[in-house]
Amino acid sequence: MRQPDRIIRMDTVRDRTGLSRSTIYRKIAEGTFPPQIKISINGAGWRESDINRWVADPVAWRPGSGRGLDAV
């Protein structure tokens, strides 16, 4: 059985990537970093699997690659 994907918040993303908050948002705007997903009215986070894929190969990362959930 496949484990559910965890949602991680900004502090965890910054720790794992070594990027600053402003760099993360700039890269999201450029399309070179996984976008956030809404988890509540005022909260957002990232799929852990997306961040893991980006950390493994930041140059080759593209939106939707490797998840199989492109339509979602």
N, CA, C and O atoms as a Tripos MOL2 file, in Angstrom:
@<TRIPOS>MOLECULE
protein
  288   287    72     0     0
PROTEIN
NO_CHARGES

@<TRIPOS>ATOM
      1 N           0.8300   -1.1760    0.0000 N.3       1 MET1
      2 CA          0.0000    0.0000    0.0000 C.3       1 MET1
      3 C           0.8820    1.2490    0.0000 C.2       1 MET1
      4 O           1.8820    1.3160    0.7150 O.2       1 MET1
      5 N           0.5090    2.2060   -0.7860 N.am      2 ARG2
      6 CA          1.2880    3.4310   -0.9270 C.3       2 ARG2
      7 C           1.0120    4.3950    0.2290 C.2       2 ARG2
      8 O          -0.1350    4.5850    0.6340 O.2       2 ARG2
      9 N           2.0870    5.0020    0.7550 N.am      3 GLN3
     10 CA          1.9530    5.9790    1.8330 C.3       3 GLN3
     11 C           1.3400    7.2650    1.2960 C.2       3 GLN3
     12 O           1.6690    7.6770    0.1830 O.2       3 GLN3
     13 N           0.4610    7.9090    2.0520 N.am      4 PRO4
     14 CA         -0.0750    9.2000    1.6200 C.3       4 PRO4
     15 C           1.0190   10.2580    1.6280 C.2       4 PRO4
     16 O           1.9340   10.2140    2.4510 O.2       4 PRO4
     17 N           0.9180   11.1910    0.7200 N.am      5 ASP5
     18 CA          1.8940   12.2760    0.6090 C.3       5 ASP5
     19 C           1.6600   13.2790    1.7360 C.2       5 ASP5
     20 O           0.5400   13.7510    1.9290 O.2       5 ASP5
     21 N           2.7020   13.5990    2.4680 N.am      6 ARG6
     22 CA          2.5770   14.5840    3.5490 C.3       6 ARG6
     23 C           2.6170   15.9890    2.9700 C.2       6 ARG6
     24 O           3.1720   16.2170    1.8950 O.2       6 ARG6
     25 N           2.0260   16.9190    3.6920 N.am      7 ILE7
     26 CA          2.0950   18.3330    3.3380 C.3       7 ILE7
     27 C           3.0990   18.9760    4.2910 C.2       7 ILE7
     28 O           2.9830   18.8380    5.5090 O.2       7 ILE7
     29 N           4.0700   19.6700    3.7390 N.am      8 ILE8
     30 CA          5.0780   20.3260    4.5640 C.3       8 ILE8
     31 C           4.9720   21.8290    4.4070 C.2       8 ILE8
     32 O           4.5410   22.3230    3.3650 O.2       8 ILE8
     33 N           5.3640   22.5520    5.4360 N.am      9 ARG9
     34 CA          5.2240   24.0030    5.4710 C.3       9 ARG9
     35 C           6.5340   24.6910    5.1120 C.2       9 ARG9
     36 O           7.5520   24.0320    4.9000 O.2       9 ARG9
     37 N           6.5040   26.0130    5.0460 N.am     10 MET10
     38 CA          7.6240   26.8220    4.5780 C.3      10 MET10
     39 C           8.9280   26.5460    5.3240 C.2      10 MET10
     40 O           9.9710   26.3970    4.6860 O.2      10 MET10
     41 N           8.8990   26.4760    6.6470 N.am     11 ASP11
     42 CA         10.1470   26.2660    7.3940 C.3      11 ASP11
     43 C          10.8260   24.9520    6.9970 C.2      11 ASP11
     44 O          12.0480   24.8990    6.8580 O.2      11 ASP11
     45 N          10.0440   23.9120    6.8200 N.am     12 THR12
     46 CA         10.5920   22.6200    6.4070 C.3      12 THR12
     47 C          11.1470   22.6960    4.9900 C.2      12 THR12
     48 O          12.2130   22.1490    4.7080 O.2      12 THR12
     49 N          10.4260   23.3720    4.1000 N.am     13 VAL13
     50 CA         10.8950   23.5310    2.7160 C.3      13 VAL13
     51 C          12.2120   24.3080    2.7010 C.2      13 VAL13
     52 O          13.1450   23.9360    1.9900 O.2      13 VAL13
     53 N          12.2870   25.3680    3.4720 N.am     14 ARG14
     54 CA         13.5300   26.1550    3.5360 C.3      14 ARG14
     55 C          14.6740   25.3180    4.0720 C.2      14 ARG14
     56 O          15.7850   25.3980    3.5480 O.2      14 ARG14
     57 N          14.4350   24.5110    5.1120 N.am     15 ASP15
     58 CA         15.4780   23.6490    5.6670 C.3      15 ASP15
     59 C          15.9600   22.6240    4.6450 C.2      15 ASP15
     60 O          17.1620   22.3890    4.5220 O.2      15 ASP15
     61 N          15.0390   22.0180    3.9200 N.am     16 ARG16
     62 CA         15.4020   20.9530    2.9690 C.3      16 ARG16
     63 C          16.0710   21.4740    1.7060 C.2      16 ARG16
     64 O          16.9220   20.7990    1.1280 O.2      16 ARG16
     65 N          15.6870   22.6780    1.2740 N.am     17 THR17
     66 CA         16.2180   23.1920    0.0100 C.3      17 THR17
     67 C          17.4020   24.1320    0.1940 C.2      17 THR17
     68 O          18.2330   24.2630   -0.7050 O.2      17 THR17
     69 N          17.4870   24.7830    1.3420 N.am     18 GLY18
     70 CA         18.5360   25.7760    1.5570 C.3      18 GLY18
     71 C          18.2250   27.1090    0.8970 C.2      18 GLY18
     72 O          19.0830   27.9900    0.8380 O.2      18 GLY18
     73 N          16.9990   27.2620    0.3990 N.am     19 LEU19
     74 CA         16.6030   28.4940   -0.2770 C.3      19 LEU19
     75 C          15.9250   29.4450    0.6990 C.2      19 LEU19
     76 O          15.3310   29.0170    1.6880 O.2      19 LEU19
     77 N          16.0200   30.7390    0.4110 N.am     20 SER20
     78 CA         15.3090   31.7270    1.2170 C.3      20 SER20
     79 C          13.8460   31.7660    0.7890 C.2      20 SER20
     80 O          13.4830   31.2490   -0.2680 O.2      20 SER20
     81 N          13.0220   32.3770    1.6110 N.am     21 ARG21
     82 CA         11.6060   32.5310    1.3110 C.3      21 ARG21
     83 C          11.4000   33.2700   -0.0130 C.2      21 ARG21
     84 O          10.5940   32.8530   -0.8450 O.2      21 ARG21
     85 N          12.1310   34.3620   -0.2010 N.am     22 SER22
     86 CA         11.9530   35.1530   -1.4250 C.3      22 SER22
     87 C          12.4020   34.3790   -2.6640 C.2      22 SER22
     88 O          11.7900   34.5040   -3.7240 O.2      22 SER22
     89 N          13.4620   33.5820   -2.5410 N.am     23 THR23
     90 CA         13.9190   32.7800   -3.6760 C.3      23 THR23
     91 C          12.8930   31.7060   -4.0260 C.2      23 THR23
     92 O          12.6490   31.4390   -5.2020 O.2      23 THR23
     93 N          12.2970   31.0950   -3.0160 N.am     24 ILE24
     94 CA         11.2580   30.0830   -3.2640 C.3      24 ILE24
     95 C          10.1100   30.7010   -4.0580 C.2      24 ILE24
     96 O           9.6760   30.1320   -5.0590 O.2      24 ILE24
     97 N           9.6160   31.8590   -3.6200 N.am     25 TYR25
     98 CA          8.4890   32.4910   -4.3160 C.3      25 TYR25
     99 C           8.8780   32.9580   -5.7200 C.2      25 TYR25
    100 O           8.0600   32.8990   -6.6370 O.2      25 TYR25
    101 N          10.1150   33.4190   -5.8960 N.am     26 ARG26
    102 CA         10.5710   33.8220   -7.2310 C.3      26 ARG26
    103 C          10.6170   32.6120   -8.1560 C.2      26 ARG26
    104 O          10.1830   32.6890   -9.3060 O.2      26 ARG26
    105 N          11.1410   31.5020   -7.6600 N.am     27 LYS27
    106 CA         11.2210   30.2900   -8.4740 C.3      27 LYS27
    107 C           9.8300   29.7300   -8.8040 C.2      27 LYS27
    108 O           9.6190   29.2010   -9.8950 O.2      27 LYS27
    109 N           8.8820   29.8470   -7.8650 N.am     28 ILE28
    110 CA          7.5040   29.4290   -8.1630 C.3      28 ILE28
    111 C           6.9660   30.2590   -9.3210 C.2      28 ILE28
    112 O           6.3620   29.7210  -10.2490 O.2      28 ILE28
    113 N           7.1850   31.5710   -9.2670 N.am     29 ALA29
    114 CA          6.7100   32.4650  -10.3380 C.3      29 ALA29
    115 C           7.3680   32.1370  -11.6760 C.2      29 ALA29
    116 O           6.7400   32.2670  -12.7270 O.2      29 ALA29
    117 N           8.6330   31.7110  -11.6400 N.am     30 GLU30
    118 CA          9.3550   31.3510  -12.8720 C.3      30 GLU30
    119 C           8.9490   29.9680  -13.3870 C.2      30 GLU30
    120 O           9.2270   29.6290  -14.5380 O.2      30 GLU30
    121 N           8.2990   29.1760  -12.5470 N.am     31 GLY31
    122 CA          7.9220   27.8160  -12.9370 C.3      31 GLY31
    123 C           9.0300   26.8060  -12.7190 C.2      31 GLY31
    124 O           9.0010   25.7270  -13.3120 O.2      31 GLY31
    125 N          10.0200   27.1350  -11.8700 N.am     32 THR32
    126 CA         11.1420   26.2350  -11.6340 C.3      32 THR32
    127 C          11.1540   25.6580  -10.2250 C.2      32 THR32
    128 O          12.1690   25.1190   -9.7830 O.2      32 THR32
    129 N          10.0380   25.7660   -9.5220 N.am     33 PHE33
    130 CA          9.9200   25.2240   -8.1690 C.3      33 PHE33
    131 C           8.4630   24.7990   -7.9770 C.2      33 PHE33
    132 O           7.5540   25.4380   -8.5050 O.2      33 PHE33
    133 N           8.2420   23.7220   -7.2220 N.am     34 PRO34
    134 CA          6.8590   23.2600   -7.0180 C.3      34 PRO34
    135 C           5.9760   24.3380   -6.3880 C.2      34 PRO34
    136 O           6.3890   24.9920   -5.4300 O.2      34 PRO34
    137 N           4.7840   24.5240   -6.9070 N.am     35 PRO35
    138 CA          3.8670   25.5120   -6.3210 C.3      35 PRO35
    139 C           3.2520   24.9880   -5.0260 C.2      35 PRO35
    140 O           3.1960   23.7820   -4.7870 O.2      35 PRO35
    141 N           2.8000   25.9120   -4.2110 N.am     36 GLN36
    142 CA          2.1020   25.5570   -2.9770 C.3      36 GLN36
    143 C           0.7120   25.0320   -3.2990 C.2      36 GLN36
    144 O           0.1590   25.2850   -4.3690 O.2      36 GLN36
    145 N           0.1640   24.2930   -2.3400 N.am     37 ILE37
    146 CA         -1.2310   23.8980   -2.4220 C.3      37 ILE37
    147 C          -1.9440   24.4740   -1.2090 C.2      37 ILE37
    148 O          -1.3740   24.5500   -0.1200 O.2      37 ILE37
    149 N          -3.1770   24.8720   -1.3990 N.am     38 LYS38
    150 CA         -3.9730   25.4660   -0.3320 C.3      38 LYS38
    151 C          -4.4180   24.3710    0.6320 C.2      38 LYS38
    152 O          -4.9700   23.3560    0.2070 O.2      38 LYS38
    153 N          -4.1780   24.5750    1.9420 N.am     39 ILE39
    154 CA         -4.5950   23.5740    2.9200 C.3      39 ILE39
    155 C          -5.6360   24.1170    3.9000 C.2      39 ILE39
    156 O          -6.2470   23.3560    4.6500 O.2      39 ILE39
    157 N          -5.8290   25.4210    3.8880 N.am     40 SER40
    158 CA         -6.8890   26.0450    4.6830 C.3      40 SER40
    159 C          -7.1090   27.4510    4.1410 C.2      40 SER40
    160 O          -6.4930   27.8350    3.1470 O.2      40 SER40
    161 N          -7.9700   28.2100    4.7780 N.am     41 ILE41
    162 CA         -8.2430   29.5660    4.3000 C.3      41 ILE41
    163 C          -6.9730   30.4060    4.2610 C.2      41 ILE41
    164 O          -6.7220   31.1160    3.2870 O.2      41 ILE41
    165 N          -6.1750   30.3250    5.3200 N.am     42 ASN42
    166 CA         -4.9570   31.1350    5.3940 C.3      42 ASN42
    167 C          -3.6790   30.3210    5.3400 C.2      42 ASN42
    168 O          -2.5980   30.8660    5.5660 O.2      42 ASN42
    169 N          -3.7690   29.0400    5.0480 N.am     43 GLY43
    170 CA         -2.5850   28.1910    5.0710 C.3      43 GLY43
    171 C          -2.3080   27.5280    3.7400 C.2      43 GLY43
    172 O          -3.2150   27.2370    2.9600 O.2      43 GLY43
    173 N          -1.0360   27.2990    3.5040 N.am     44 ALA44
    174 CA         -0.6120   26.6020    2.2910 C.3      44 ALA44
    175 C           0.6320   25.7840    2.6280 C.2      44 ALA44
    176 O           1.3350   26.0610    3.5990 O.2      44 ALA44
    177 N           0.8780   24.7980    1.8230 N.am     45 GLY45
    178 CA          2.0530   23.9550    2.0190 C.3      45 GLY45
    179 C           2.4410   23.3050    0.7110 C.2      45 GLY45
    180 O           1.8730   23.6100   -0.3380 O.2      45 GLY45
    181 N           3.4030   22.4150    0.7750 N.am     46 TRP46
    182 CA          3.8990   21.7220   -0.4090 C.3      46 TRP46
    183 C           3.7650   20.2300   -0.2060 C.2      46 TRP46
    184 O           3.8540   19.7380    0.9190 O.2      46 TRP46
    185 N           3.5510   19.5120   -1.2910 N.am     47 ARG47
    186 CA          3.5980   18.0540   -1.2270 C.3      47 ARG47
    187 C           5.0590   17.6650   -0.9920 C.2      47 ARG47
    188 O           5.9580   18.1360   -1.6890 O.2      47 ARG47
    189 N           5.2760   16.8170   -0.0180 N.am     48 GLU48
    190 CA          6.6380   16.3920    0.3100 C.3      48 GLU48
    191 C           7.3050   15.7300   -0.8870 C.2      48 GLU48
    192 O           8.5000   15.9230   -1.1130 O.2      48 GLU48
    193 N           6.5540   14.9570   -1.6510 N.am     49 SER49
    194 CA          7.1360   14.2750   -2.8140 C.3      49 SER49
    195 C           7.6210   15.2760   -3.8650 C.2      49 SER49
    196 O           8.6430   15.0410   -4.5100 O.2      49 SER49
    197 N           6.9020   16.3860   -4.0460 N.am     50 ASP50
    198 CA          7.3480   17.4130   -4.9980 C.3      50 ASP50
    199 C           8.6660   18.0320   -4.5630 C.2      50 ASP50
    200 O           9.5630   18.2380   -5.3810 O.2      50 ASP50
    201 N           8.7810   18.3270   -3.2770 N.am     51 ILE51
    202 CA         10.0220   18.9220   -2.7700 C.3      51 ILE51
    203 C          11.1680   17.9150   -2.8640 C.2      51 ILE51
    204 O          12.2870   18.2830   -3.2220 O.2      51 ILE51
    205 N          10.8970   16.6580   -2.5480 N.am     52 ASN52
    206 CA         11.9380   15.6260   -2.6550 C.3      52 ASN52
    207 C          12.4370   15.4940   -4.0930 C.2      52 ASN52
    208 O          13.6390   15.3590   -4.3250 O.2      52 ASN52
    209 N          11.5050   15.5330   -5.0690 N.am     53 ARG53
    210 CA         11.9170   15.4600   -6.4800 C.3      53 ARG53
    211 C          12.7380   16.6790   -6.8620 C.2      53 ARG53
    212 O          13.7250   16.5540   -7.5870 O.2      53 ARG53
    213 N          12.3470   17.8630   -6.3850 N.am     54 TRP54
    214 CA         13.0910   19.0830   -6.7050 C.3      54 TRP54
    215 C          14.4900   19.0100   -6.1000 C.2      54 TRP54
    216 O          15.4610   19.3530   -6.7740 O.2      54 TRP54
    217 N          14.6170   18.5720   -4.8540 N.am     55 VAL55
    218 CA         15.9200   18.4770   -4.2030 C.3      55 VAL55
    219 C          16.8090   17.4740   -4.9450 C.2      55 VAL55
    220 O          18.0100   17.7020   -5.0890 O.2      55 VAL55
    221 N          16.2320   16.3730   -5.4120 N.am     56 ALA56
    222 CA         17.0010   15.3520   -6.1190 C.3      56 ALA56
    223 C          17.5640   15.8680   -7.4350 C.2      56 ALA56
    224 O          18.6730   15.4950   -7.8180 O.2      56 ALA56
    225 N          16.8130   16.7290   -8.1400 N.am     57 ASP57
    226 CA         17.2720   17.2470   -9.4340 C.3      57 ASP57
    227 C          16.5930   18.5780   -9.7490 C.2      57 ASP57
    228 O          15.6400   18.6140  -10.5280 O.2      57 ASP57
    229 N          17.0730   19.6780   -9.1520 N.am     58 PRO58
    230 CA         16.4120   20.9650   -9.3370 C.3      58 PRO58
    231 C          16.4260   21.4790  -10.7770 C.2      58 PRO58
    232 O          15.5020   22.1860  -11.1800 O.2      58 PRO58
    233 N          17.4270   21.1490  -11.5390 N.am     59 VAL59
    234 CA         17.5130   21.6420  -12.9140 C.3      59 VAL59
    235 C          16.4830   20.9700  -13.8080 C.2      59 VAL59
    236 O          15.9150   21.6160  -14.6870 O.2      59 VAL59
    237 N          16.2380   19.6930  -13.5990 N.am     60 ALA60
    238 CA         15.3280   18.9500  -14.4670 C.3      60 ALA60
    239 C          13.8790   19.0060  -13.9940 C.2      60 ALA60
    240 O          12.9880   18.5610  -14.7170 O.2      60 ALA60
    241 N          13.6170   19.5420  -12.7990 N.am     61 TRP61
    242 CA         12.2500   19.5630  -12.2770 C.3      61 TRP61
    243 C          11.3470   20.4180  -13.1610 C.2      61 TRP61
    244 O          11.7080   21.5220  -13.5660 O.2      61 TRP61
    245 N          10.1790   19.8860  -13.4440 N.am     62 ARG62
    246 CA          9.1530   20.6310  -14.1870 C.3      62 ARG62
    247 C           7.8110   20.3590  -13.5390 C.2      62 ARG62
    248 O           7.6160   19.2830  -12.9750 O.2      62 ARG62
    249 N           6.8770   21.3000  -13.6000 N.am     63 PRO63
    250 CA          5.5670   21.0900  -12.9750 C.3      63 PRO63
    251 C           4.8830   19.8320  -13.4880 C.2      63 PRO63
    252 O           4.8210   19.5920  -14.6940 O.2      63 PRO63
    253 N           4.3670   19.0260  -12.5520 N.am     64 GLY64
    254 CA          3.6080   17.8390  -12.9120 C.3      64 GLY64
    255 C           4.4390   16.6190  -13.2500 C.2      64 GLY64
    256 O           3.8880   15.5270  -13.3870 O.2      64 GLY64
    257 N           5.7450   16.7660  -13.3890 N.am     65 SER65
    258 CA          6.5600   15.6310  -13.7850 C.3      65 SER65
    259 C           6.6890   14.6190  -12.6490 C.2      65 SER65
    260 O           7.0470   14.9700  -11.5250 O.2      65 SER65
    261 N           6.3950   13.3710  -12.9580 N.am     66 GLY66
    262 CA          6.6220   12.2930  -12.0230 C.3      66 GLY66
    263 C           5.5180   12.0190  -11.0370 C.2      66 GLY66
    264 O           5.6190   11.0380  -10.3010 O.2      66 GLY66
    265 N           4.4660   12.8150  -10.9680 N.am     67 ARG67
    266 CA          3.4280   12.6210   -9.9690 C.3      67 ARG67
    267 C           2.2750   11.7800  -10.4740 C.2      67 ARG67
    268 O           1.6470   11.0460   -9.7110 O.2      67 ARG67
    269 N           2.0040   11.8870  -11.7480 N.am     68 GLY68
    270 CA          0.8800   11.1450  -12.3020 C.3      68 GLY68
    271 C          -0.4650   11.7540  -11.9270 C.2      68 GLY68
    272 O          -1.5060   11.1340  -12.1420 O.2      68 GLY68
    273 N          -0.4540   12.9590  -11.3710 N.am     69 LEU69
    274 CA         -1.6830   13.6140  -10.9530 C.3      69 LEU69
    275 C          -1.8690   14.9430  -11.6890 C.2      69 LEU69
    276 O          -2.4660   15.8730  -11.1490 O.2      69 LEU69
    277 N          -1.3670   15.0310  -12.8980 N.am     70 ASP70
    278 CA         -1.3800   16.2870  -13.6320 C.3      70 ASP70
    279 C          -2.7770   16.8780  -13.7910 C.2      70 ASP70
    280 O          -2.9370   18.0970  -13.8420 O.2      70 ASP70
    281 N          -3.7710   16.0270  -13.8680 N.am     71 ALA71
    282 CA         -5.1360   16.5210  -14.0690 C.3      71 ALA71
    283 C          -5.7810   17.0200  -12.7890 C.2      71 ALA71
    284 O          -6.8270   17.6690  -12.8260 O.2      71 ALA71
    285 N          -5.1520   16.7150  -11.6460 N.am     72 VAL72
    286 CA         -5.7390   17.0930  -10.3590 C.3      72 VAL72
    287 C          -5.3170   18.4860   -9.9870 C.2      72 VAL72
    288 O          -5.7080   18.9890   -8.9330 O.2      72 VAL72
@<TRIPOS>BOND
     1     1     2 1
     2     2     3 1
     3     3     4 2
     4     3     5 am
     5     5     6 1
     6     6     7 1
     7     7     8 2
     8     7     9 am
     9     9    10 1
    10    10    11 1
    11    11    12 2
    12    11    13 am
    13    13    14 1
    14    14    15 1
    15    15    16 2
    16    15    17 am
    17    17    18 1
    18    18    19 1
    19    19    20 2
    20    19    21 am
    21    21    22 1
    22    22    23 1
    23    23    24 2
    24    23    25 am
    25    25    26 1
    26    26    27 1
    27    27    28 2
    28    27    29 am
    29    29    30 1
    30    30    31 1
    31    31    32 2
    32    31    33 am
    33    33    34 1
    34    34    35 1
    35    35    36 2
    36    35    37 am
    37    37    38 1
    38    38    39 1
    39    39    40 2
    40    39    41 am
    41    41    42 1
    42    42    43 1
    43    43    44 2
    44    43    45 am
    45    45    46 1
    46    46    47 1
    47    47    48 2
    48    47    49 am
    49    49    50 1
    50    50    51 1
    51    51    52 2
    52    51    53 am
    53    53    54 1
    54    54    55 1
    55    55    56 2
    56    55    57 am
    57    57    58 1
    58    58    59 1
    59    59    60 2
    60    59    61 am
    61    61    62 1
    62    62    63 1
    63    63    64 2
    64    63    65 am
    65    65    66 1
    66    66    67 1
    67    67    68 2
    68    67    69 am
    69    69    70 1
    70    70    71 1
    71    71    72 2
    72    71    73 am
    73    73    74 1
    74    74    75 1
    75    75    76 2
    76    75    77 am
    77    77    78 1
    78    78    79 1
    79    79    80 2
    80    79    81 am
    81    81    82 1
    82    82    83 1
    83    83    84 2
    84    83    85 am
    85    85    86 1
    86    86    87 1
    87    87    88 2
    88    87    89 am
    89    89    90 1
    90    90    91 1
    91    91    92 2
    92    91    93 am
    93    93    94 1
    94    94    95 1
    95    95    96 2
    96    95    97 am
    97    97    98 1
    98    98    99 1
    99    99   100 2
   100    99   101 am
   101   101   102 1
   102   102   103 1
   103   103   104 2
   104   103   105 am
   105   105   106 1
   106   106   107 1
   107   107   108 2
   108   107   109 am
   109   109   110 1
   110   110   111 1
   111   111   112 2
   112   111   113 am
   113   113   114 1
   114   114   115 1
   115   115   116 2
   116   115   117 am
   117   117   118 1
   118   118   119 1
   119   119   120 2
   120   119   121 am
   121   121   122 1
   122   122   123 1
   123   123   124 2
   124   123   125 am
   125   125   126 1
   126   126   127 1
   127   127   128 2
   128   127   129 am
   129   129   130 1
   130   130   131 1
   131   131   132 2
   132   131   133 am
   133   133   134 1
   134   134   135 1
   135   135   136 2
   136   135   137 am
   137   137   138 1
   138   138   139 1
   139   139   140 2
   140   139   141 am
   141   141   142 1
   142   142   143 1
   143   143   144 2
   144   143   145 am
   145   145   146 1
   146   146   147 1
   147   147   148 2
   148   147   149 am
   149   149   150 1
   150   150   151 1
   151   151   152 2
   152   151   153 am
   153   153   154 1
   154   154   155 1
   155   155   156 2
   156   155   157 am
   157   157   158 1
   158   158   159 1
   159   159   160 2
   160   159   161 am
   161   161   162 1
   162   162   163 1
   163   163   164 2
   164   163   165 am
   165   165   166 1
   166   166   167 1
   167   167   168 2
   168   167   169 am
   169   169   170 1
   170   170   171 1
   171   171   172 2
   172   171   173 am
   173   173   174 1
   174   174   175 1
   175   175   176 2
   176   175   177 am
   177   177   178 1
   178   178   179 1
   179   179   180 2
   180   179   181 am
   181   181   182 1
   182   182   183 1
   183   183   184 2
   184   183   185 am
   185   185   186 1
   186   186   187 1
   187   187   188 2
   188   187   189 am
   189   189   190 1
   190   190   191 1
   191   191   192 2
   192   191   193 am
   193   193   194 1
   194   194   195 1
   195   195   196 2
   196   195   197 am
   197   197   198 1
   198   198   199 1
   199   199   200 2
   200   199   201 am
   201   201   202 1
   202   202   203 1
   203   203   204 2
   204   203   205 am
   205   205   206 1
   206   206   207 1
   207   207   208 2
   208   207   209 am
   209   209   210 1
   210   210   211 1
   211   211   212 2
   212   211   213 am
   213   213   214 1
   214   214   215 1
   215   215   216 2
   216   215   217 am
   217   217   218 1
   218   218   219 1
   219   219   220 2
   220   219   221 am
   221   221   222 1
   222   222   223 1
   223   223   224 2
   224   223   225 am
   225   225   226 1
   226   226   227 1
   227   227   228 2
   228   227   229 am
   229   229   230 1
   230   230   231 1
   231   231   232 2
   232   231   233 am
   233   233   234 1
   234   234   235 1
   235   235   236 2
   236   235   237 am
   237   237   238 1
   238   238   239 1
   239   239   240 2
   240   239   241 am
   241   241   242 1
   242   242   243 1
   243   243   244 2
   244   243   245 am
   245   245   246 1
   246   246   247 1
   247   247   248 2
   248   247   249 am
   249   249   250 1
   250   250   251 1
   251   251   252 2
   252   251   253 am
   253   253   254 1
   254   254   255 1
   255   255   256 2
   256   255   257 am
   257   257   258 1
   258   258   259 1
   259   259   260 2
   260   259   261 am
   261   261   262 1
   262   262   263 1
   263   263   264 2
   264   263   265 am
   265   265   266 1
   266   266   267 1
   267   267   268 2
   268   267   269 am
   269   269   270 1
   270   270   271 1
   271   271   272 2
   272   271   273 am
   273   273   274 1
   274   274   275 1
   275   275   276 2
   276   275   277 am
   277   277   278 1
   278   278   279 1
   279   279   280 2
   280   279   281 am
   281   281   282 1
   282   282   283 1
   283   283   284 2
   284   283   285 am
   285   285   286 1
   286   286   287 1
   287   287   288 2
@<TRIPOS>SUBSTRUCTURE
     1 MET1         2 RESIDUE 1 A MET
     2 ARG2         6 RESIDUE 1 A ARG
     3 GLN3        10 RESIDUE 1 A GLN
     4 PRO4        14 RESIDUE 1 A PRO
     5 ASP5        18 RESIDUE 1 A ASP
     6 ARG6        22 RESIDUE 1 A ARG
     7 ILE7        26 RESIDUE 1 A ILE
     8 ILE8        30 RESIDUE 1 A ILE
     9 ARG9        34 RESIDUE 1 A ARG
    10 MET10       38 RESIDUE 1 A MET
    11 ASP11       42 RESIDUE 1 A ASP
    12 THR12       46 RESIDUE 1 A THR
    13 VAL13       50 RESIDUE 1 A VAL
    14 ARG14       54 RESIDUE 1 A ARG
    15 ASP15       58 RESIDUE 1 A ASP
    16 ARG16       62 RESIDUE 1 A ARG
    17 THR17       66 RESIDUE 1 A THR
    18 GLY18       70 RESIDUE 1 A GLY
    19 LEU19       74 RESIDUE 1 A LEU
    20 SER20       78 RESIDUE 1 A SER
    21 ARG21       82 RESIDUE 1 A ARG
    22 SER22       86 RESIDUE 1 A SER
    23 THR23       90 RESIDUE 1 A THR
    24 ILE24       94 RESIDUE 1 A ILE
    25 TYR25       98 RESIDUE 1 A TYR
    26 ARG26      102 RESIDUE 1 A ARG
    27 LYS27      106 RESIDUE 1 A LYS
    28 ILE28      110 RESIDUE 1 A ILE
    29 ALA29      114 RESIDUE 1 A ALA
    30 GLU30      118 RESIDUE 1 A GLU
    31 GLY31      122 RESIDUE 1 A GLY
    32 THR32      126 RESIDUE 1 A THR
    33 PHE33      130 RESIDUE 1 A PHE
    34 PRO34      134 RESIDUE 1 A PRO
    35 PRO35      138 RESIDUE 1 A PRO
    36 GLN36      142 RESIDUE 1 A GLN
    37 ILE37      146 RESIDUE 1 A ILE
    38 LYS38      150 RESIDUE 1 A LYS
    39 ILE39      154 RESIDUE 1 A ILE
    40 SER40      158 RESIDUE 1 A SER
    41 ILE41      162 RESIDUE 1 A ILE
    42 ASN42      166 RESIDUE 1 A ASN
    43 GLY43      170 RESIDUE 1 A GLY
    44 ALA44      174 RESIDUE 1 A ALA
    45 GLY45      178 RESIDUE 1 A GLY
    46 TRP46      182 RESIDUE 1 A TRP
    47 ARG47      186 RESIDUE 1 A ARG
    48 GLU48      190 RESIDUE 1 A GLU
    49 SER49      194 RESIDUE 1 A SER
    50 ASP50      198 RESIDUE 1 A ASP
    51 ILE51      202 RESIDUE 1 A ILE
    52 ASN52      206 RESIDUE 1 A ASN
    53 ARG53      210 RESIDUE 1 A ARG
    54 TRP54      214 RESIDUE 1 A TRP
    55 VAL55      218 RESIDUE 1 A VAL
    56 ALA56      222 RESIDUE 1 A ALA
    57 ASP57      226 RESIDUE 1 A ASP
    58 PRO58      230 RESIDUE 1 A PRO
    59 VAL59      234 RESIDUE 1 A VAL
    60 ALA60      238 RESIDUE 1 A ALA
    61 TRP61      242 RESIDUE 1 A TRP
    62 ARG62      246 RESIDUE 1 A ARG
    63 PRO63      250 RESIDUE 1 A PRO
    64 GLY64      254 RESIDUE 1 A GLY
    65 SER65      258 RESIDUE 1 A SER
    66 GLY66      262 RESIDUE 1 A GLY
    67 ARG67      266 RESIDUE 1 A ARG
    68 GLY68      270 RESIDUE 1 A GLY
    69 LEU69      274 RESIDUE 1 A LEU
    70 ASP70      278 RESIDUE 1 A ASP
    71 ALA71      282 RESIDUE 1 A ALA
    72 VAL72      286 RESIDUE 1 A VAL
